[in-house]
Amino acid sequence: MKDLARKKSVRREIKLMKRLSHPNIAKLYDAIETDTQVVLVLEYVGGGSTHGFLKARPNRQMHEDEAKRIYA
């Protein structure tokens, strides 16, 4: 990352993510920064991504009741 403001923002978010501890948020174990990218090492969460789940739905939306059941 060459944009200094973006780099600062990413580092701040990584710092916050490392401090998070919540059963519904994947834990961040490490962040590895190279000259061109940042690699995040996250807890494995099975079952596919939210993006993939919504993409497979006709209107790409989830009803509130269903979201409560999945994320609460």
Jmol script that loads the backbone (N, CA, C; Angstrom):
load data "model"
ATOM      1  N   MET A   1       0.840  -1.176   0.000  1.00  0.00           N
ATOM      2  CA  MET A   1       0.000   0.000   0.000  1.00  0.00           C
ATOM      3  C   MET A   1       0.883   1.236   0.000  1.00  0.00           C
ATOM      4  N   LYS A   2       0.630   2.086  -0.929  1.00  0.00           N
ATOM      5  CA  LYS A   2       1.455   3.284  -1.057  1.00  0.00           C
ATOM      6  C   LYS A   2       0.762   4.533  -0.511  1.00  0.00           C
ATOM      7  N   ASP A   3      -0.550   4.515  -0.436  1.00  0.00           N
ATOM      8  CA  ASP A   3      -1.298   5.660   0.087  1.00  0.00           C
ATOM      9  C   ASP A   3      -1.170   5.670   1.615  1.00  0.00           C
ATOM     10  N   LEU A   4      -0.486   6.674   2.143  1.00  0.00           N
ATOM     11  CA  LEU A   4      -0.216   6.730   3.578  1.00  0.00           C
ATOM     12  C   LEU A   4      -1.479   6.831   4.427  1.00  0.00           C
ATOM     13  N   ALA A   5      -2.461   7.587   3.961  1.00  0.00           N
ATOM     14  CA  ALA A   5      -3.716   7.721   4.718  1.00  0.00           C
ATOM     15  C   ALA A   5      -4.441   6.378   4.780  1.00  0.00           C
ATOM     16  N   ARG A   6      -4.449   5.658   3.663  1.00  0.00           N
ATOM     17  CA  ARG A   6      -5.107   4.335   3.617  1.00  0.00           C
ATOM     18  C   ARG A   6      -4.360   3.358   4.515  1.00  0.00           C
ATOM     19  N   LYS A   7      -3.030   3.396   4.479  1.00  0.00           N
ATOM     20  CA  LYS A   7      -2.218   2.517   5.305  1.00  0.00           C
ATOM     21  C   LYS A   7      -2.498   2.763   6.788  1.00  0.00           C
ATOM     22  N   LYS A   8      -2.601   4.032   7.169  1.00  0.00           N
ATOM     23  CA  LYS A   8      -2.895   4.382   8.564  1.00  0.00           C
ATOM     24  C   LYS A   8      -4.270   3.857   8.964  1.00  0.00           C
ATOM     25  N   SER A   9      -5.241   3.999   8.073  1.00  0.00           N
ATOM     26  CA  SER A   9      -6.599   3.530   8.337  1.00  0.00           C
ATOM     27  C   SER A   9      -6.636   2.010   8.510  1.00  0.00           C
ATOM     28  N   VAL A  10      -5.936   1.294   7.649  1.00  0.00           N
ATOM     29  CA  VAL A  10      -5.902  -0.176   7.728  1.00  0.00           C
ATOM     30  C   VAL A  10      -5.233  -0.614   9.028  1.00  0.00           C
ATOM     31  N   ARG A  11      -4.134   0.022   9.381  1.00  0.00           N
ATOM     32  CA  ARG A  11      -3.451  -0.333  10.629  1.00  0.00           C
ATOM     33  C   ARG A  11      -4.342  -0.093  11.841  1.00  0.00           C
ATOM     34  N   ARG A  12      -5.105   0.992  11.826  1.00  0.00           N
ATOM     35  CA  ARG A  12      -6.024   1.297  12.927  1.00  0.00           C
ATOM     36  C   ARG A  12      -7.106   0.227  13.017  1.00  0.00           C
ATOM     37  N   GLU A  13      -7.639  -0.174  11.871  1.00  0.00           N
ATOM     38  CA  GLU A  13      -8.686  -1.205  11.875  1.00  0.00           C
ATOM     39  C   GLU A  13      -8.132  -2.547  12.348  1.00  0.00           C
ATOM     40  N   ILE A  14      -6.930  -2.894  11.948  1.00  0.00           N
ATOM     41  CA  ILE A  14      -6.302  -4.135  12.404  1.00  0.00           C
ATOM     42  C   ILE A  14      -6.136  -4.115  13.922  1.00  0.00           C
ATOM     43  N   LYS A  15      -5.689  -2.995  14.446  1.00  0.00           N
ATOM     44  CA  LYS A  15      -5.510  -2.866  15.895  1.00  0.00           C
ATOM     45  C   LYS A  15      -6.835  -3.088  16.636  1.00  0.00           C
ATOM     46  N   LEU A  16      -7.912  -2.516  16.104  1.00  0.00           N
ATOM     47  CA  LEU A  16      -9.236  -2.688  16.711  1.00  0.00           C
ATOM     48  C   LEU A  16      -9.718  -4.129  16.586  1.00  0.00           C
ATOM     49  N   MET A  17      -9.507  -4.738  15.421  1.00  0.00           N
ATOM     50  CA  MET A  17      -9.955  -6.111  15.199  1.00  0.00           C
ATOM     51  C   MET A  17      -9.261  -7.091  16.140  1.00  0.00           C
ATOM     52  N   LYS A  18      -7.989  -6.850  16.434  1.00  0.00           N
ATOM     53  CA  LYS A  18      -7.255  -7.735  17.345  1.00  0.00           C
ATOM     54  C   LYS A  18      -7.819  -7.671  18.760  1.00  0.00           C
ATOM     55  N   ARG A  19      -8.423  -6.545  19.119  1.00  0.00           N
ATOM     56  CA  ARG A  19      -8.980  -6.381  20.463  1.00  0.00           C
ATOM     57  C   ARG A  19     -10.389  -6.937  20.596  1.00  0.00           C
ATOM     58  N   LEU A  20     -11.072  -7.165  19.468  1.00  0.00           N
ATOM     59  CA  LEU A  20     -12.455  -7.649  19.511  1.00  0.00           C
ATOM     60  C   LEU A  20     -12.527  -9.072  20.035  1.00  0.00           C
ATOM     61  N   SER A  21     -13.523  -9.309  20.853  1.00  0.00           N
ATOM     62  CA  SER A  21     -13.792 -10.659  21.326  1.00  0.00           C
ATOM     63  C   SER A  21     -15.302 -10.824  21.413  1.00  0.00           C
ATOM     64  N   HIS A  22     -15.882 -11.435  20.386  1.00  0.00           N
ATOM     65  CA  HIS A  22     -17.336 -11.608  20.322  1.00  0.00           C
ATOM     66  C   HIS A  22     -17.621 -12.928  19.614  1.00  0.00           C
ATOM     67  N   PRO A  23     -18.580 -13.706  20.090  1.00  0.00           N
ATOM     68  CA  PRO A  23     -18.850 -15.016  19.481  1.00  0.00           C
ATOM     69  C   PRO A  23     -19.332 -14.946  18.037  1.00  0.00           C
ATOM     70  N   ASN A  24     -19.859 -13.822  17.594  1.00  0.00           N
ATOM     71  CA  ASN A  24     -20.376 -13.708  16.226  1.00  0.00           C
ATOM     72  C   ASN A  24     -19.429 -12.960  15.289  1.00  0.00           C
ATOM     73  N   ILE A  25     -18.198 -12.718  15.719  1.00  0.00           N
ATOM     74  CA  ILE A  25     -17.208 -12.034  14.888  1.00  0.00           C
ATOM     75  C   ILE A  25     -15.970 -12.913  14.815  1.00  0.00           C
ATOM     76  N   ALA A  26     -15.518 -13.205  13.602  1.00  0.00           N
ATOM     77  CA  ALA A  26     -14.316 -14.026  13.425  1.00  0.00           C
ATOM     78  C   ALA A  26     -13.119 -13.325  14.055  1.00  0.00           C
ATOM     79  N   LYS A  27     -12.314 -14.083  14.793  1.00  0.00           N
ATOM     80  CA  LYS A  27     -11.158 -13.521  15.479  1.00  0.00           C
ATOM     81  C   LYS A  27     -10.009 -13.303  14.503  1.00  0.00           C
ATOM     82  N   LEU A  28      -9.360 -12.157  14.622  1.00  0.00           N
ATOM     83  CA  LEU A  28      -8.163 -11.854  13.844  1.00  0.00           C
ATOM     84  C   LEU A  28      -6.958 -12.305  14.654  1.00  0.00           C
ATOM     85  N   TYR A  29      -6.176 -13.237  14.093  1.00  0.00           N
ATOM     86  CA  TYR A  29      -5.008 -13.752  14.791  1.00  0.00           C
ATOM     87  C   TYR A  29      -3.741 -12.982  14.447  1.00  0.00           C
ATOM     88  N   ASP A  30      -3.609 -12.575  13.191  1.00  0.00           N
ATOM     89  CA  ASP A  30      -2.387 -11.886  12.793  1.00  0.00           C
ATOM     90  C   ASP A  30      -2.635 -11.102  11.516  1.00  0.00           C
ATOM     91  N   ALA A  31      -1.783 -10.127  11.284  1.00  0.00           N
ATOM     92  CA  ALA A  31      -1.805  -9.351  10.045  1.00  0.00           C
ATOM     93  C   ALA A  31      -0.370  -9.265   9.554  1.00  0.00           C
ATOM     94  N   ILE A  32      -0.166  -9.637   8.307  1.00  0.00           N
ATOM     95  CA  ILE A  32       1.164  -9.634   7.713  1.00  0.00           C
ATOM     96  C   ILE A  32       1.170  -8.601   6.598  1.00  0.00           C
ATOM     97  N   GLU A  33       2.054  -7.632   6.707  1.00  0.00           N
ATOM     98  CA  GLU A  33       2.111  -6.548   5.731  1.00  0.00           C
ATOM     99  C   GLU A  33       3.344  -6.689   4.851  1.00  0.00           C
ATOM    100  N   THR A  34       3.135  -6.620   3.541  1.00  0.00           N
ATOM    101  CA  THR A  34       4.239  -6.593   2.585  1.00  0.00           C
ATOM    102  C   THR A  34       4.217  -5.222   1.912  1.00  0.00           C
ATOM    103  N   ASP A  35       5.069  -5.031   0.933  1.00  0.00           N
ATOM    104  CA  ASP A  35       5.095  -3.752   0.215  1.00  0.00           C
ATOM    105  C   ASP A  35       3.817  -3.509  -0.574  1.00  0.00           C
ATOM    106  N   THR A  36       3.156  -4.576  -0.989  1.00  0.00           N
ATOM    107  CA  THR A  36       2.005  -4.432  -1.885  1.00  0.00           C
ATOM    108  C   THR A  36       0.669  -4.865  -1.305  1.00  0.00           C
ATOM    109  N   GLN A  37       0.678  -5.573  -0.177  1.00  0.00           N
ATOM    110  CA  GLN A  37      -0.596  -6.071   0.352  1.00  0.00           C
ATOM    111  C   GLN A  37      -0.541  -6.309   1.850  1.00  0.00           C
ATOM    112  N   VAL A  38      -1.723  -6.496   2.411  1.00  0.00           N
ATOM    113  CA  VAL A  38      -1.863  -6.871   3.812  1.00  0.00           C
ATOM    114  C   VAL A  38      -2.634  -8.184   3.834  1.00  0.00           C
ATOM    115  N   VAL A  39      -2.079  -9.189   4.505  1.00  0.00           N
ATOM    116  CA  VAL A  39      -2.726 -10.497   4.614  1.00  0.00           C
ATOM    117  C   VAL A  39      -3.250 -10.631   6.032  1.00  0.00           C
ATOM    118  N   LEU A  40      -4.545 -10.930   6.157  1.00  0.00           N
ATOM    119  CA  LEU A  40      -5.167 -11.104   7.467  1.00  0.00           C
ATOM    120  C   LEU A  40      -5.333 -12.593   7.750  1.00  0.00           C
ATOM    121  N   VAL A  41      -4.904 -13.026   8.929  1.00  0.00           N
ATOM    122  CA  VAL A  41      -5.072 -14.415   9.352  1.00  0.00           C
ATOM    123  C   VAL A  41      -6.247 -14.429  10.329  1.00  0.00           C
ATOM    124  N   LEU A  42      -7.375 -14.992   9.846  1.00  0.00           N
ATOM    125  CA  LEU A  42      -8.622 -14.976  10.605  1.00  0.00           C
ATOM    126  C   LEU A  42      -9.012 -16.374  11.052  1.00  0.00           C
ATOM    127  N   GLU A  43      -9.837 -16.430  12.073  1.00  0.00           N
ATOM    128  CA  GLU A  43     -10.445 -17.675  12.522  1.00  0.00           C
ATOM    129  C   GLU A  43     -11.267 -18.265  11.381  1.00  0.00           C
ATOM    130  N   TYR A  44     -11.219 -19.598  11.219  1.00  0.00           N
ATOM    131  CA  TYR A  44     -12.016 -20.258  10.192  1.00  0.00           C
ATOM    132  C   TYR A  44     -13.486 -20.275  10.607  1.00  0.00           C
ATOM    133  N   VAL A  45     -14.350 -19.880   9.693  1.00  0.00           N
ATOM    134  CA  VAL A  45     -15.791 -19.920   9.914  1.00  0.00           C
ATOM    135  C   VAL A  45     -16.391 -20.717   8.760  1.00  0.00           C
ATOM    136  N   GLY A  46     -16.887 -21.902   9.057  1.00  0.00           N
ATOM    137  CA  GLY A  46     -17.440 -22.772   8.022  1.00  0.00           C
ATOM    138  C   GLY A  46     -18.825 -22.339   7.568  1.00  0.00           C
ATOM    139  N   GLY A  47     -19.268 -22.908   6.479  1.00  0.00           N
ATOM    140  CA  GLY A  47     -20.622 -22.670   6.020  1.00  0.00           C
ATOM    141  C   GLY A  47     -20.735 -21.659   4.901  1.00  0.00           C
ATOM    142  N   GLY A  48     -19.638 -21.159   4.391  1.00  0.00           N
ATOM    143  CA  GLY A  48     -19.703 -20.196   3.294  1.00  0.00           C
ATOM    144  C   GLY A  48     -19.770 -18.768   3.775  1.00  0.00           C
ATOM    145  N   SER A  49     -19.729 -17.862   2.831  1.00  0.00           N
ATOM    146  CA  SER A  49     -19.720 -16.443   3.161  1.00  0.00           C
ATOM    147  C   SER A  49     -21.129 -15.843   3.101  1.00  0.00           C
ATOM    148  N   THR A  50     -21.307 -14.751   3.788  1.00  0.00           N
ATOM    149  CA  THR A  50     -22.576 -14.023   3.711  1.00  0.00           C
ATOM    150  C   THR A  50     -22.799 -13.543   2.285  1.00  0.00           C
ATOM    151  N   HIS A  51     -21.728 -13.107   1.636  1.00  0.00           N
ATOM    152  CA  HIS A  51     -21.836 -12.642   0.246  1.00  0.00           C
ATOM    153  C   HIS A  51     -22.359 -13.756  -0.663  1.00  0.00           C
ATOM    154  N   GLY A  52     -21.782 -14.949  -0.544  1.00  0.00           N
ATOM    155  CA  GLY A  52     -22.232 -16.071  -1.356  1.00  0.00           C
ATOM    156  C   GLY A  52     -23.669 -16.469  -1.066  1.00  0.00           C
ATOM    157  N   PHE A  53     -24.037 -16.419   0.205  1.00  0.00           N
ATOM    158  CA  PHE A  53     -25.398 -16.743   0.619  1.00  0.00           C
ATOM    159  C   PHE A  53     -26.395 -15.778  -0.021  1.00  0.00           C
ATOM    160  N   LEU A  54     -26.104 -14.483   0.075  1.00  0.00           N
ATOM    161  CA  LEU A  54     -27.017 -13.481  -0.474  1.00  0.00           C
ATOM    162  C   LEU A  54     -27.030 -13.493  -2.000  1.00  0.00           C
ATOM    163  N   LYS A  55     -25.897 -13.771  -2.607  1.00  0.00           N
ATOM    164  CA  LYS A  55     -25.813 -13.804  -4.067  1.00  0.00           C
ATOM    165  C   LYS A  55     -26.700 -14.906  -4.646  1.00  0.00           C
ATOM    166  N   ALA A  56     -26.871 -15.989  -3.889  1.00  0.00           N
ATOM    167  CA  ALA A  56     -27.684 -17.115  -4.353  1.00  0.00           C
ATOM    168  C   ALA A  56     -29.181 -16.865  -4.205  1.00  0.00           C
ATOM    169  N   ARG A  57     -29.551 -15.822  -3.496  1.00  0.00           N
ATOM    170  CA  ARG A  57     -30.968 -15.521  -3.277  1.00  0.00           C
ATOM    171  C   ARG A  57     -31.497 -14.661  -4.428  1.00  0.00           C
ATOM    172  N   PRO A  58     -32.767 -14.828  -4.791  1.00  0.00           N
ATOM    173  CA  PRO A  58     -33.324 -14.098  -5.939  1.00  0.00           C
ATOM    174  C   PRO A  58     -33.201 -12.574  -5.817  1.00  0.00           C
ATOM    175  N   ASN A  59     -33.480 -12.030  -4.641  1.00  0.00           N
ATOM    176  CA  ASN A  59     -33.435 -10.576  -4.495  1.00  0.00           C
ATOM    177  C   ASN A  59     -32.201 -10.102  -3.726  1.00  0.00           C
ATOM    178  N   ARG A  60     -31.301 -11.049  -3.434  1.00  0.00           N
ATOM    179  CA  ARG A  60     -30.058 -10.760  -2.701  1.00  0.00           C
ATOM    180  C   ARG A  60     -30.299 -10.073  -1.362  1.00  0.00           C
ATOM    181  N   GLN A  61     -31.411 -10.441  -0.742  1.00  0.00           N
ATOM    182  CA  GLN A  61     -31.746  -9.869   0.558  1.00  0.00           C
ATOM    183  C   GLN A  61     -32.089 -10.982   1.539  1.00  0.00           C
ATOM    184  N   MET A  62     -31.958 -10.654   2.812  1.00  0.00           N
ATOM    185  CA  MET A  62     -32.299 -11.590   3.878  1.00  0.00           C
ATOM    186  C   MET A  62     -33.352 -10.912   4.759  1.00  0.00           C
ATOM    187  N   HIS A  63     -34.397 -11.646   5.088  1.00  0.00           N
ATOM    188  CA  HIS A  63     -35.419 -11.088   5.964  1.00  0.00           C
ATOM    189  C   HIS A  63     -34.866 -10.932   7.377  1.00  0.00           C
ATOM    190  N   GLU A  64     -35.381  -9.976   8.108  1.00  0.00           N
ATOM    191  CA  GLU A  64     -34.890  -9.676   9.450  1.00  0.00           C
ATOM    192  C   GLU A  64     -34.969 -10.887  10.375  1.00  0.00           C
ATOM    193  N   ASP A  65     -36.049 -11.631  10.337  1.00  0.00           N
ATOM    194  CA  ASP A  65     -36.202 -12.816  11.193  1.00  0.00           C
ATOM    195  C   ASP A  65     -35.113 -13.845  10.918  1.00  0.00           C
ATOM    196  N   GLU A  66     -34.804 -14.029   9.638  1.00  0.00           N
ATOM    197  CA  GLU A  66     -33.749 -14.972   9.263  1.00  0.00           C
ATOM    198  C   GLU A  66     -32.381 -14.477   9.732  1.00  0.00           C
ATOM    199  N   ALA A  67     -32.118 -13.199   9.606  1.00  0.00           N
ATOM    200  CA  ALA A  67     -30.846 -12.623  10.076  1.00  0.00           C
ATOM    201  C   ALA A  67     -30.709 -12.779  11.594  1.00  0.00           C
ATOM    202  N   LYS A  68     -31.781 -12.583  12.312  1.00  0.00           N
ATOM    203  CA  LYS A  68     -31.748 -12.733  13.770  1.00  0.00           C
ATOM    204  C   LYS A  68     -31.388 -14.176  14.159  1.00  0.00           C
ATOM    205  N   ARG A  69     -31.961 -15.139  13.431  1.00  0.00           N
ATOM    206  CA  ARG A  69     -31.707 -16.545  13.711  1.00  0.00           C
ATOM    207  C   ARG A  69     -30.233 -16.893  13.429  1.00  0.00           C
ATOM    208  N   ILE A  70     -29.673 -16.350  12.372  1.00  0.00           N
ATOM    209  CA  ILE A  70     -28.307 -16.668  11.988  1.00  0.00           C
ATOM    210  C   ILE A  70     -27.275 -15.920  12.829  1.00  0.00           C
ATOM    211  N   TYR A  71     -27.501 -14.646  13.075  1.00  0.00           N
ATOM    212  CA  TYR A  71     -26.473 -13.788  13.674  1.00  0.00           C
ATOM    213  C   TYR A  71     -26.648 -13.501  15.170  1.00  0.00           C
ATOM    214  N   ALA A  72     -27.779 -13.876  15.729  1.00  0.00           N
ATOM    215  CA  ALA A  72     -27.992 -13.570  17.150  1.00  0.00           C
ATOM    216  C   ALA A  72     -27.476 -14.668  18.049  1.00  0.00           C
TER     217      ALA A  72
END
end "model"
wireframe off; spacefill off
backbone 0.3
color backbone group
